[in-house]
């Protein structure tokens, strides 16, 4: 459905949104979206850093039960 929207359709949607919400409301909304994205990226980086520092995750462990190991 969205494949049929051309540049003029997107421009029309942008104008309607601007008229409905106003420039101030849209700019504050975009600021909040930017803060959310930054916070998300920071959380991802902190999680990755904590996994890199934890030695338990550096090496894969065999968690197969002993009864299953005997069958192989």
C-alpha positions as CSV (number, residue, x, y, z in Angstrom):
1,X,0.0,0.0,0.0
2,X,2.8,2.4,0.8
3,X,4.5,1.7,-2.5
4,X,1.9,3.8,-4.3
5,X,2.7,7.0,-2.4
6,X,4.9,9.2,-4.5
7,X,6.9,12.3,-3.6
8,X,3.8,14.5,-3.9
9,X,1.8,12.2,-1.6
10,X,4.6,12.4,1.0
11,X,4.7,16.2,0.7
12,X,0.9,16.4,1.1
13,X,1.1,14.2,4.2
14,X,3.9,16.4,5.7
15,X,1.9,19.6,5.1
16,X,-1.2,18.1,6.7
17,X,0.8,17.0,9.7
18,X,2.4,20.4,10.0
19,X,-0.9,22.2,9.8
20,X,-2.5,19.8,12.4
21,X,0.2,19.8,15.0
22,X,2.2,23.0,14.4
23,X,5.9,23.5,14.0
24,X,6.6,23.7,17.8
25,X,4.9,20.4,18.6
26,X,6.6,18.6,15.8
27,X,10.1,19.9,16.7
28,X,9.6,18.9,20.3
29,X,8.4,15.5,19.2
30,X,11.4,15.0,17.0
31,X,13.7,16.0,19.9
32,X,12.1,13.3,22.1
33,X,12.5,10.7,19.3
34,X,16.2,11.7,19.0
35,X,16.7,11.3,22.8
36,X,15.0,7.9,22.7
37,X,17.2,6.7,19.9
38,X,20.3,8.0,21.7
39,X,19.3,6.3,24.9
40,X,18.6,3.0,23.1
41,X,22.0,3.0,21.4
42,X,23.7,3.8,24.8
43,X,21.8,0.8,26.4
44,X,22.9,-1.5,23.6
45,X,26.5,-0.4,23.9
46,X,26.5,-0.8,27.7
47,X,25.0,-4.3,27.4
48,X,27.6,-5.3,24.8
49,X,30.4,-3.9,27.0
50,X,29.1,-5.9,30.0
51,X,29.0,-9.1,27.9
52,X,32.5,-8.5,26.6
53,X,33.8,-8.0,30.2
54,X,32.1,-11.2,31.5
55,X,34.4,-14.2,31.0
56,X,31.5,-16.7,31.1
57,X,30.2,-15.6,27.7
58,X,33.5,-15.7,25.9
59,X,33.5,-19.4,25.4
60,X,30.6,-21.6,24.3
61,X,29.7,-24.2,26.9
62,X,28.4,-27.7,26.2
63,X,25.1,-28.0,28.0
64,X,24.0,-31.3,26.6
65,X,22.8,-33.6,29.4
66,X,25.0,-36.6,30.1
67,X,22.4,-39.1,28.9
68,X,22.3,-37.4,25.5
69,X,26.1,-37.3,25.2
70,X,26.3,-41.1,25.5
71,X,24.0,-41.5,22.5
72,X,26.2,-39.5,20.2
